[in-house]
Amino acid sequence: MQAARTSPVPVADAFTHTLGLPLEQIFRRRFGPIPPISGTTQEGEWTTAGQSRIVHLADGGSLREELVSVDAPSAFTYRLTEVTGPMRPLASHIDGAWTFEPAGTGTRITWAWTVHPRNANVGSVTLPVFARLWRAYARRALDELDVLLVGAYESNRPD
């Protein structure tokens, strides 16, 4: 599953701000059964492969997120494990990736998820439906991200 959009900010700015933004700012709205993120529990900054944090969902669920790789300014990847709450029956773990590519004077931002089903039978039925919902959720999140990136870029740009 993946979704993408182009943002009018330079690649390095898009990468740095996306990696550092609090998740609850990007994923603040529910889409169907996919809840917003209510916060994270972590120690230190989120900048180096091997760091982990707990992502708290508004429906009471949570996920453990580990930053797998950081290749500034073009990509970072992560893995979600220890899935609790309503998503638990769907996924044993999820591999995620954010990529940032030059697009004209801005950046093409792509967010992708590979969901590894907890149960093959359940996954074959529910994952196609979940994928459609996730893509809509991702488009909404990318719209939120774009507003945040443009705001950060504009406020840090020299006059």
Salt bridges, closest charged atoms under 4 A:
GLU65 OE1 - ARG53 NE 2.71
GLU66 OE1 - ARG64 NH1 3.63
GLU82 OE2 - ARG64 NE 3.97
ASP95 OD1 - ARG79 NE 2.59
ASP95 OD2 - HIS116 NE2 2.75
ASP143 OD1 - ARG5 NH1 2.46
GLU144 OE1 - ARG28 NE 2.94
GLU144 OE2 - ARG29 NH1 3.09
ASP146 OD2 - ARG5 NH2 3.21
GLU154 OE2 - ARG157 NH1 3.39
